[in-house]
Amino acid sequence: MKIEYLQQGDGPGIAVVTGEEKVITDTRSALDLAMTVKYEAGAARIAIDKRLICEDFFILSTGVAGEILQKFINYRLKMAVYGDFSRYTSKPLHDFIYESNQGKDFFFVATQEEAIRRLAEAE
């Protein structure tokens, strides 16, 4: 895992997480990432490639996405997941992605650049 720290103007720092292996495999690993980003990198926002997140996250019935989202909100972290979501056919997942993108804490976007932009603009 590699974390690149970006400062966008006067706003909070953004940690861009990249790598080849899954970083988020369950709620505990997501919380570990959150604490690493918050306390070691000093960032309050995370941009992460969807390839670094376990597939259970995208199967809403597992509850993984909801648990992770709740932990991030509790710790006042915002996250943008970027990548291709077109292969997912689940209506609940599409609805979850749509609703998340209407909010201000959690985003699903196509590119890393868009993830950084959305996080920089989020209140």
C-alpha positions as CSV (number, residue, x, y, z in Angstrom):
1,M,0.0,0.0,0.0
2,K,1.2,3.5,-0.9
3,I,-0.3,6.6,0.6
4,E,0.2,9.9,-1.2
5,Y,-0.8,13.0,0.8
6,L,-2.2,15.9,-1.2
7,Q,-3.1,19.4,0.1
8,Q,-5.8,21.1,-1.9
9,G,-5.8,24.8,-1.1
10,D,-6.8,25.6,2.5
11,G,-9.0,22.5,2.8
12,P,-8.3,19.3,4.6
13,G,-5.6,16.9,3.3
14,I,-6.4,14.1,1.0
15,A,-4.7,10.7,1.2
16,V,-4.6,8.9,-2.1
17,V,-4.3,5.2,-1.5
18,T,-2.8,3.0,-4.2
19,G,-1.2,-0.4,-4.4
20,E,-1.6,-3.9,-5.8
21,E,-3.1,-5.8,-2.9
22,K,-6.5,-5.4,-1.1
23,V,-6.3,-2.8,1.6
24,I,-9.9,-3.0,2.8
25,T,-11.0,-6.6,3.4
26,D,-13.3,-6.1,6.3
27,T,-14.4,-3.4,8.8
28,R,-11.2,-3.8,10.9
29,S,-8.9,-3.3,8.0
30,A,-10.9,-0.2,6.9
31,L,-10.6,1.2,10.4
32,D,-6.8,0.5,10.4
33,L,-6.6,2.4,7.1
34,A,-8.7,5.3,8.5
35,M,-6.4,5.6,11.6
36,T,-3.3,5.4,9.5
37,V,-4.5,8.1,7.2
38,K,-5.8,10.3,10.0
39,Y,-3.0,10.0,12.5
40,E,0.1,9.3,10.4
41,A,-0.7,11.2,7.2
42,G,-2.8,13.9,8.9
43,A,-5.6,13.6,6.3
44,A,-9.3,13.6,6.8
45,R,-10.2,12.4,3.3
46,I,-9.3,9.2,1.4
47,A,-9.4,8.5,-2.3
48,I,-9.0,4.8,-3.0
49,D,-9.1,2.6,-6.1
50,K,-12.0,0.1,-5.9
51,R,-9.6,-2.7,-6.8
52,L,-8.2,-2.3,-3.3
53,I,-11.5,-3.0,-1.6
54,C,-12.9,-6.5,-1.1
55,E,-15.9,-7.7,-3.2
56,D,-18.0,-8.1,-0.1
57,F,-18.1,-4.4,0.2
58,F,-20.1,-4.2,-3.1
59,I,-22.6,-6.9,-2.0
60,L,-24.7,-4.8,0.3
61,S,-26.4,-7.8,2.0
62,T,-23.0,-8.6,3.7
63,G,-23.3,-5.3,5.7
64,V,-19.6,-4.5,5.1
65,A,-20.2,-1.2,3.2
66,G,-22.6,0.0,5.9
67,E,-20.3,-0.8,8.7
68,I,-17.4,0.9,7.0
69,L,-19.4,3.9,6.1
70,Q,-20.6,4.3,9.7
71,K,-17.0,4.0,11.1
72,F,-15.7,6.6,8.7
73,I,-18.6,9.0,9.6
74,N,-17.9,8.4,13.3
75,Y,-14.3,9.4,12.8
76,R,-15.2,12.3,10.6
77,L,-13.5,10.9,7.5
78,K,-14.7,11.3,4.0
79,M,-13.9,8.7,1.3
80,A,-14.1,8.5,-2.5
81,V,-13.9,5.2,-4.2
82,Y,-12.9,5.4,-7.8
83,G,-13.0,2.9,-10.6
84,D,-15.4,1.1,-13.0
85,F,-18.7,0.1,-11.3
86,S,-20.5,-0.8,-14.6
87,R,-20.1,-4.6,-14.0
88,Y,-22.4,-4.4,-11.0
89,T,-26.0,-5.1,-11.8
90,S,-27.5,-4.9,-8.3
91,K,-30.2,-2.3,-8.0
92,P,-29.6,-1.8,-4.3
93,L,-25.9,-1.2,-5.0
94,H,-26.7,1.3,-7.8
95,D,-29.2,3.1,-5.4
96,F,-26.5,3.1,-2.7
97,I,-24.0,4.6,-5.1
98,Y,-26.5,7.2,-6.2
99,E,-27.5,8.2,-2.7
100,S,-23.9,8.3,-1.5
101,N,-23.0,10.6,-4.4
102,Q,-25.8,13.0,-3.4
103,G,-24.3,13.4,0.1
104,K,-21.1,14.9,1.4
105,D,-19.2,12.1,3.0
106,F,-18.8,9.1,0.6
107,F,-18.5,9.1,-3.2
108,F,-18.2,6.6,-6.0
109,V,-16.6,8.1,-9.1
110,A,-14.8,6.9,-12.3
111,T,-11.3,8.4,-11.9
112,Q,-8.8,9.3,-9.3
113,E,-8.8,12.9,-10.4
114,E,-12.6,13.1,-9.9
115,A,-12.3,11.5,-6.5
116,I,-9.7,14.1,-5.5
117,R,-11.9,16.9,-6.8
118,R,-15.1,15.6,-5.0
119,L,-13.2,15.3,-1.8
120,A,-11.6,18.7,-2.1
121,E,-15.1,20.3,-2.7
122,A,-16.9,18.4,0.0
123,E,-17.9,20.4,3.1
